[in-house]
């Protein structure tokens, strides 16, 4: 006897039920459909199951909550915009200050315009008065003092300007760690500067006469781009050009100077 298999059953009958098109279906991330809990004694429903309620409150495991607006972040936007405006204003001020500064720096007298020179004179005057009254006048040796006519001595003006700049660098640093910057200003800047003025006798006649006295002689004054200097420079250029031509000729193996 041979066995003949019967007809296969259709797993899904043709008349299977499908929900109507207008029937609401839960989203993919919705909580699973769980029957309501029932009272064990009465059989009555006691409300939606705990997982469903947890899902509705956004606390179910794996629940995805739609991101809402960050209220704190939104409220901080005006403050951030205000800070950005302050930074832009500060940057513009720094750019203007840097672009208007002289090429040699704000303490290079030769490149200062009249307004910048006037400001530097006022700053230097305040520094010199402070230096003499606070430190120097307490020395019994008047050779180390600064007379009232200090600004009439160009060499003293340059030295005192450098001394003031060094003082600014030492005392106005924002570094709060202990260091040797302050003592180094005395040992490496102040005392060497005053010793140099004393050795040069810059203020000697002024201190002895209690008034301004010009130097006993005008001294040697140089002239930039003098005739002799220009002639020397031309000779140096000619010698360098000739030496370069001889070197090129030797490299070519001719032994003769190369000619243009």
C-alpha positions as a Markdown table, in Angstrom:
| # | Residue | x | y | z |
|---|---|---|---|---|
| 1 | Unk | 0.0 | 0.0 | 0.0 |
| 2 | Unk | 1.4 | 3.4 | -0.9 |
| 3 | Unk | 0.9 | 6.4 | 1.2 |
| 4 | Unk | -0.5 | 9.5 | -0.6 |
| 5 | Unk | -0.2 | 12.7 | 1.3 |
| 6 | Unk | -3.3 | 14.7 | 1.7 |
| 7 | Unk | -3.7 | 18.3 | 0.4 |
| 8 | Unk | -1.7 | 20.9 | 2.3 |
| 9 | Unk | -3.6 | 23.2 | 4.4 |
| 10 | Unk | -3.4 | 26.9 | 3.6 |
| 11 | Unk | -1.8 | 28.6 | 6.7 |
| 12 | Unk | -3.8 | 31.8 | 6.0 |
| 13 | Unk | -7.4 | 31.2 | 4.8 |
| 14 | Unk | -8.5 | 33.4 | 1.9 |
| 15 | Unk | -11.2 | 34.9 | 4.1 |
| 16 | Unk | -8.8 | 35.9 | 6.9 |
| 17 | Unk | -9.8 | 39.0 | 8.8 |
| 18 | Unk | -7.9 | 42.2 | 8.2 |
| 19 | Unk | -8.6 | 45.4 | 10.2 |
| 20 | Unk | -10.3 | 48.2 | 8.3 |
| 21 | Unk | -8.2 | 50.9 | 6.8 |
| 22 | Unk | -9.4 | 53.5 | 9.3 |
| 23 | Unk | -8.6 | 51.3 | 12.3 |
| 24 | Unk | -5.9 | 52.9 | 14.6 |
| 25 | Unk | -2.8 | 50.8 | 15.1 |
| 26 | Unk | -0.1 | 51.5 | 17.8 |
| 27 | Unk | 3.3 | 52.8 | 16.7 |
| 28 | Unk | 6.2 | 50.5 | 16.4 |
| 29 | Unk | 7.7 | 51.7 | 19.8 |
| 30 | Unk | 4.4 | 51.5 | 21.6 |
| 31 | Unk | 3.9 | 49.4 | 24.7 |
| 32 | Unk | 2.9 | 45.9 | 23.9 |
| 33 | Unk | -0.8 | 45.2 | 24.1 |
| 34 | Unk | -1.4 | 43.5 | 27.5 |
| 35 | Unk | -4.8 | 42.6 | 28.8 |
| 36 | Unk | -6.0 | 44.5 | 31.8 |
| 37 | Unk | -5.4 | 43.1 | 35.2 |
| 38 | Unk | -8.3 | 41.4 | 36.9 |
| 39 | Unk | -9.2 | 41.0 | 40.6 |
| 40 | Unk | -8.6 | 37.4 | 41.6 |
| 41 | Unk | -11.8 | 37.3 | 43.7 |
| 42 | Unk | -14.3 | 39.3 | 41.7 |
| 43 | Unk | -12.8 | 38.9 | 38.2 |
| 44 | Unk | -13.3 | 42.7 | 37.6 |
| 45 | Unk | -10.8 | 44.7 | 35.8 |
| 46 | Unk | -8.6 | 46.8 | 38.0 |
| 47 | Unk | -7.3 | 49.1 | 35.3 |
| 48 | Unk | -4.5 | 49.0 | 32.7 |
| 49 | Unk | -1.5 | 46.9 | 33.6 |
| 50 | Unk | 1.5 | 48.4 | 35.2 |
| 51 | Unk | 3.7 | 48.2 | 32.1 |
| 52 | Unk | 1.2 | 50.2 | 30.1 |
| 53 | Unk | 0.9 | 52.9 | 32.8 |
| 54 | Unk | 4.7 | 53.0 | 33.0 |
| 55 | Unk | 4.9 | 53.4 | 29.3 |
| 56 | Unk | 2.4 | 56.3 | 29.3 |
| 57 | Unk | 4.5 | 58.1 | 31.9 |
| 58 | Unk | 7.6 | 57.5 | 29.9 |
| 59 | Unk | 9.3 | 55.2 | 32.4 |
| 60 | Unk | 8.9 | 51.9 | 30.7 |
| 61 | Unk | 12.1 | 50.1 | 29.8 |
| 62 | Unk | 13.0 | 50.9 | 26.2 |
| 63 | Unk | 10.4 | 53.6 | 25.9 |
| 64 | Unk | 11.3 | 56.4 | 23.5 |
| 65 | Unk | 10.2 | 59.9 | 24.5 |
| 66 | Unk | 10.0 | 62.6 | 21.9 |
| 67 | Unk | 12.7 | 65.2 | 22.7 |
| 68 | Unk | 11.2 | 68.5 | 23.9 |
| 69 | Unk | 12.7 | 71.9 | 24.0 |
| 70 | Unk | 15.5 | 72.5 | 26.5 |
| 71 | Unk | 14.0 | 75.4 | 28.4 |
| 72 | Unk | 17.2 | 76.2 | 30.2 |
| 73 | Unk | 19.2 | 76.3 | 27.0 |
| 74 | Unk | 16.6 | 78.6 | 25.3 |
| 75 | Unk | 16.7 | 81.0 | 28.2 |
| 76 | Unk | 20.5 | 81.2 | 28.1 |
| 77 | Unk | 20.6 | 82.3 | 24.4 |
| 78 | Unk | 20.3 | 86.1 | 25.2 |
| 79 | Unk | 23.1 | 85.9 | 27.7 |
| 80 | Unk | 25.3 | 84.0 | 25.2 |
| 81 | Unk | 24.6 | 86.6 | 22.5 |
| 82 | Unk | 25.5 | 89.4 | 24.9 |
| 83 | Unk | 28.8 | 87.7 | 25.8 |
| 84 | Unk | 29.6 | 87.2 | 22.1 |
| 85 | Unk | 28.9 | 90.9 | 21.5 |
| 86 | Unk | 31.3 | 91.8 | 24.4 |
| 87 | Unk | 34.0 | 89.5 | 22.9 |
| 88 | Unk | 33.6 | 91.1 | 19.5 |
| 89 | Unk | 33.8 | 94.6 | 21.0 |
| 90 | Unk | 37.0 | 93.6 | 22.9 |
| 91 | Unk | 38.6 | 92.1 | 19.8 |
| 92 | Unk | 37.8 | 95.2 | 17.8 |
| 93 | Unk | 39.4 | 97.4 | 20.5 |
| 94 | Unk | 42.5 | 95.3 | 20.6 |
| 95 | Unk | 42.8 | 95.3 | 16.8 |
| 96 | Unk | 42.5 | 99.1 | 16.8 |
| 97 | Unk | 45.1 | 99.5 | 19.6 |
| 98 | Unk | 47.6 | 97.2 | 17.9 |
| 99 | Unk | 47.1 | 98.7 | 14.4 |
| 100 | Unk | 47.6 | 102.2 | 15.7 |
| 101 | Unk | 50.7 | 101.4 | 17.8 |
| 102 | Unk | 54.0 | 102.6 | 16.4 |
| 103 | Unk | 56.2 | 100.0 | 14.7 |
| 104 | Unk | 58.9 | 100.2 | 17.4 |
| 105 | Unk | 56.4 | 99.9 | 20.2 |
| 106 | Unk | 54.7 | 102.4 | 22.5 |
| 107 | Unk | 58.1 | 103.4 | 24.2 |
| 108 | Unk | 60.2 | 104.0 | 21.1 |
| 109 | Unk | 60.4 | 107.8 | 21.1 |
| 110 | Unk | 61.6 | 108.1 | 17.5 |
| 111 | Unk | 58.4 | 106.7 | 16.0 |
| 112 | Unk | 55.8 | 108.3 | 18.3 |
| 113 | Unk | 53.4 | 110.9 | 16.9 |
| 114 | Unk | 52.8 | 114.1 | 19.0 |
| 115 | Unk | 49.8 | 112.6 | 20.9 |
| 116 | Unk | 51.6 | 109.4 | 21.7 |
| 117 | Unk | 54.7 | 111.3 | 22.8 |
| 118 | Unk | 52.7 | 113.5 | 25.1 |
| 119 | Unk | 51.1 | 110.4 | 26.7 |
| 120 | Unk | 54.5 | 108.8 | 27.2 |
| 121 | Unk | 55.9 | 112.0 | 28.7 |
| 122 | Unk | 53.1 | 112.1 | 31.3 |
| 123 | Unk | 53.6 | 108.4 | 32.2 |
| 124 | Unk | 57.3 | 108.7 | 32.5 |
| 125 | Unk | 57.0 | 111.9 | 34.6 |
| 126 | Unk | 54.8 | 110.0 | 37.1 |
| 127 | Unk | 57.2 | 107.1 | 37.2 |
| 128 | Unk | 60.3 | 109.3 | 37.8 |
| 129 | Unk | 58.6 | 111.3 | 40.5 |
| 130 | Unk | 57.6 | 108.1 | 42.2 |
| 131 | Unk | 61.1 | 106.6 | 41.8 |
| 132 | Unk | 62.8 | 109.6 | 43.4 |
| 133 | Unk | 60.4 | 110.1 | 46.2 |
| 134 | Unk | 59.8 | 106.5 | 47.1 |
| 135 | Unk | 63.3 | 105.0 | 46.7 |
| 136 | Unk | 66.2 | 107.2 | 45.7 |
| 137 | Unk | 65.8 | 110.2 | 48.0 |
| 138 | Unk | 66.4 | 107.9 | 51.0 |
| 139 | Unk | 70.0 | 107.4 | 50.0 |
| 140 | Unk | 72.5 | 109.7 | 51.7 |
| 141 | Unk | 74.5 | 109.9 | 48.5 |
| 142 | Unk | 72.9 | 112.6 | 46.3 |
| 143 | Unk | 74.9 | 111.3 | 43.3 |
| 144 | Unk | 72.2 | 108.6 | 43.0 |
| 145 | Unk | 69.3 | 111.1 | 42.9 |
| 146 | Unk | 67.4 | 112.4 | 39.9 |
| 147 | Unk | 67.2 | 116.1 | 39.6 |
| 148 | Unk | 64.1 | 118.1 | 38.6 |
| 149 | Unk | 65.5 | 118.8 | 35.1 |
| 150 | Unk | 65.9 | 115.1 | 34.2 |
| 151 | Unk | 63.7 | 115.5 | 31.1 |
| 152 | Unk | 66.3 | 117.9 | 29.6 |
| 153 | Unk | 68.8 | 115.1 | 29.4 |
| 154 | Unk | 68.1 | 112.9 | 26.4 |
| 155 | Unk | 70.3 | 110.0 | 27.6 |
| 156 | Unk | 68.5 | 110.0 | 30.9 |
| 157 | Unk | 65.1 | 110.0 | 29.2 |
| 158 | Unk | 66.0 | 106.9 | 27.2 |
| 159 | Unk | 67.4 | 105.0 | 30.3 |
| 160 | Unk | 64.6 | 106.0 | 32.5 |
| 161 | Unk | 62.1 | 104.9 | 29.9 |
| 162 | Unk | 63.7 | 101.5 | 29.7 |
| 163 | Unk | 63.7 | 101.3 | 33.5 |
| 164 | Unk | 60.0 | 102.2 | 33.6 |
| 165 | Unk | 59.1 | 99.5 | 31.0 |
| 166 | Unk | 61.1 | 96.9 | 33.1 |
| 167 | Unk | 59.2 | 98.0 | 36.2 |
| 168 | Unk | 55.8 | 97.5 | 34.4 |
| 169 | Unk | 56.9 | 94.0 | 33.3 |
| 170 | Unk | 57.9 | 93.0 | 36.8 |
| 171 | Unk | 55.1 | 94.6 | 38.9 |
| 172 | Unk | 52.1 | 94.3 | 36.6 |
| 173 | Unk | 52.3 | 90.7 | 35.7 |
| 174 | Unk | 49.2 | 88.6 | 36.5 |
| 175 | Unk | 51.2 | 85.7 | 37.7 |
| 176 | Unk | 50.3 | 85.0 | 41.3 |
| 177 | Unk | 53.1 | 82.5 | 42.0 |
| 178 | Unk | 56.1 | 83.7 | 44.1 |
| 179 | Unk | 59.1 | 84.5 | 42.0 |
| 180 | Unk | 62.2 | 86.7 | 41.7 |
| 181 | Unk | 60.8 | 89.2 | 39.2 |
| 182 | Unk | 60.6 | 92.0 | 41.7 |
| 183 | Unk | 64.1 | 91.6 | 43.2 |
| 184 | Unk | 65.5 | 91.2 | 39.7 |
| 185 | Unk | 64.1 | 94.6 | 38.8 |
| 186 | Unk | 66.2 | 96.1 | 41.5 |
| 187 | Unk | 69.4 | 94.1 | 40.9 |
| 188 | Unk | 69.3 | 94.0 | 37.1 |
| 189 | Unk | 67.5 | 97.2 | 36.2 |
| 190 | Unk | 67.3 | 99.9 | 38.8 |
| 191 | Unk | 70.8 | 99.9 | 40.4 |
| 192 | Unk | 72.7 | 99.3 | 37.1 |
| 193 | Unk | 70.7 | 102.2 | 35.5 |
| 194 | Unk | 71.5 | 104.6 | 38.4 |
| 195 | Unk | 75.2 | 103.5 | 38.5 |
| 196 | Unk | 75.4 | 104.2 | 34.7 |
| 197 | Unk | 74.0 | 107.7 | 35.2 |
| 198 | Unk | 76.4 | 108.4 | 38.0 |
| 199 | Unk | 79.4 | 107.1 | 36.1 |
| 200 | Unk | 78.5 | 109.2 | 33.1 |
| 201 | Unk | 78.0 | 112.2 | 35.5 |
| 202 | Unk | 74.7 | 112.9 | 33.7 |
| 203 | Unk | 73.2 | 114.9 | 36.6 |
| 204 | Unk | 76.5 | 116.0 | 38.3 |
| 205 | Unk | 76.4 | 119.7 | 37.4 |
| 206 | Unk | 72.7 | 119.9 | 37.9 |
| 207 | Unk | 72.8 | 118.4 | 41.4 |
| 208 | Unk | 75.8 | 120.6 | 42.4 |
| 209 | Unk | 74.3 | 123.8 | 41.1 |
| 210 | Unk | 70.7 | 123.1 | 42.1 |
| 211 | Unk | 69.5 | 123.9 | 38.6 |
| 212 | Unk | 69.8 | 122.7 | 35.0 |
| 213 | Unk | 73.2 | 122.9 | 33.3 |
| 214 | Unk | 73.9 | 121.8 | 29.8 |
| 215 | Unk | 77.0 | 119.6 | 29.2 |
| 216 | Unk | 80.3 | 121.4 | 29.2 |
| 217 | Unk | 80.7 | 120.4 | 25.5 |
| 218 | Unk | 78.2 | 119.4 | 22.9 |
| 219 | Unk | 80.1 | 116.1 | 22.4 |
| 220 | Unk | 80.6 | 114.3 | 19.1 |
| 221 | Unk | 77.5 | 114.2 | 17.0 |
| 222 | Unk | 77.2 | 111.8 | 14.1 |
| 223 | Unk | 75.3 | 112.4 | 10.8 |
| 224 | Unk | 73.4 | 109.6 | 9.2 |
| 225 | Unk | 74.3 | 108.7 | 5.6 |
| 226 | Unk | 77.3 | 111.0 | 5.5 |
| 227 | Unk | 79.3 | 111.4 | 2.3 |
| 228 | Unk | 82.1 | 109.2 | 3.6 |
| 229 | Unk | 79.7 | 106.5 | 4.7 |
| 230 | Unk | 78.0 | 106.5 | 1.3 |
| 231 | Unk | 81.4 | 106.2 | -0.5 |
| 232 | Unk | 82.4 | 103.3 | 1.8 |
| 233 | Unk | 79.1 | 101.5 | 1.1 |
| 234 | Unk | 79.5 | 101.8 | -2.6 |
| 235 | Unk | 83.0 | 100.3 | -2.4 |
| 236 | Unk | 81.7 | 97.4 | -0.3 |
| 237 | Unk | 79.0 | 96.7 | -2.9 |
| 238 | Unk | 81.5 | 96.8 | -5.7 |
| 239 | Unk | 83.9 | 94.4 | -3.9 |
| 240 | Unk | 81.2 | 91.9 | -3.2 |
| 241 | Unk | 80.0 | 92.0 | -6.8 |
| 242 | Unk | 83.6 | 91.4 | -8.1 |
| 243 | Unk | 84.2 | 88.6 | -5.6 |
| 244 | Unk | 81.0 | 86.9 | -6.7 |
| 245 | Unk | 82.0 | 87.1 | -10.4 |
| 246 | Unk | 85.4 | 85.6 | -9.7 |
| 247 | Unk | 83.9 | 82.8 | -7.7 |
| 248 | Unk | 81.5 | 82.0 | -10.6 |
| 249 | Unk | 84.4 | 82.0 | -13.1 |
| 250 | Unk | 86.4 | 79.6 | -11.0 |
| 251 | Unk | 83.5 | 77.3 | -10.6 |
| 252 | Unk | 83.1 | 77.2 | -14.4 |
| 253 | Unk | 86.8 | 76.1 | -14.8 |
| 254 | Unk | 87.9 | 79.1 | -16.8 |
| 255 | Unk | 89.8 | 80.9 | -14.0 |
| 256 | Unk | 88.6 | 84.2 | -15.4 |
| 257 | Unk | 86.1 | 86.5 | -13.8 |
| 258 | Unk | 82.6 | 86.0 | -15.2 |
| 259 | Unk | 81.2 | 89.0 | -17.0 |
| 260 | Unk | 77.6 | 90.0 | -17.3 |
